[in-house]
Amino acid sequence: MRKSIRTIILLIPCLLLFAGSALAAGPNRDAAMAGLNALRVKHGLAPLSYSRKLEKAARRHAKDMARGGFFSHQGSDGSRIGDRVRAARYRWCAAAENIAKGQPSLAKVLTSWAQSLGHRRNMLHPEVTDFALVREVGNIWVMVLARPGC
């Protein structure tokens, strides 16, 4: 019994390390959705759905910034949010993007954005219906919010 407990105690840091690695590829989607939607509902707005297409656009931009060593809403190829969303085959009507660098956790990045006027405005945009959030190496975060159609 003691050996089993000792083994579990020794495995916990390994599991946490693994979870951290998984987060480097992308934050916990459910936690991101819960945090963002709690803010929206608090302000009388409809909750957002998670979009794999928007995730593709966000991941492409996060990887581009990590690889290129820059931090900007403009991609290394000159692309802007609308270009990246369109390239991910999301037919958008409204689109917004939040980027961050250095926040070590999902809670920290969401709090940081909620306290920033421009980022908060994007998160509370009344016309968006979908979102995605990714985290890349170096704690580079990209959130894309959009609405299809029009």
Secondary structure, 3 states (H helix, E strand, C coil): CHHHHHHHHHHHHHHHHHHHHHHHHCCCHHHHHHHHHHHHHHCCCCCCEECHHHHHHHHHHHHHHHHHCCCCCCCCCCCCHHHHHHHCCCCEEEEEEEEEECCCCHHHHHHHHHCCHHHHHHHCCCCCCEEEEEEECCCEEEEEEEEECC
